[in-house]
Amino acid sequence: MLLTLTFLCVFSYMAGLIDAAVGGGGLIQIPALFSALPHIPA
């Protein structure tokens, strides 16, 4: 659980940086969410 939370925090931070600079942070955050939580339905 802690590893998953850390993974998602790191990728959300990276997505925020990219989103602030050029936009499109969702292109990083959405695949990270799907790979970290595959058992949760979209």
C-alpha positions as CSV (number, residue, x, y, z in Angstrom):
1,M,0.0,0.0,0.0
2,L,2.8,2.4,0.9
3,L,4.7,1.6,-2.3
4,T,1.6,2.2,-4.4
5,L,0.9,5.5,-2.7
6,T,4.6,6.6,-3.2
7,F,4.4,5.6,-6.8
8,L,1.2,7.6,-7.4
9,C,2.6,10.6,-5.6
10,V,5.8,10.7,-7.6
11,F,3.9,10.4,-10.9
12,S,1.4,13.0,-9.9
13,Y,4.2,15.4,-9.1
14,M,5.8,14.7,-12.4
15,A,2.5,15.2,-14.2
16,G,2.0,18.5,-12.4
17,L,5.4,19.8,-13.5
18,I,4.8,18.8,-17.1
19,D,1.2,20.2,-17.0
20,A,2.5,23.6,-15.6
21,A,5.2,23.8,-18.3
22,V,3.6,22.6,-21.5
23,G,0.2,21.0,-20.6
24,G,-0.7,17.3,-21.0
25,G,0.1,16.1,-17.6
26,G,-2.8,13.7,-17.9
27,L,-0.8,11.7,-20.4
28,I,1.4,10.7,-17.5
29,Q,-1.0,10.5,-14.6
30,I,-3.8,8.4,-16.2
31,P,-1.5,5.5,-17.3
32,A,0.2,5.6,-13.9
33,L,-3.2,5.3,-12.2
34,F,-4.2,2.4,-14.5
35,S,-0.9,0.5,-13.9
36,A,-0.9,1.1,-10.1
37,L,-4.5,0.2,-9.5
38,P,-5.6,-2.4,-12.2
39,H,-8.3,-3.9,-10.0
40,I,-10.3,-0.6,-9.8
41,P,-12.7,-0.2,-12.8
42,A,-12.4,2.9,-14.9
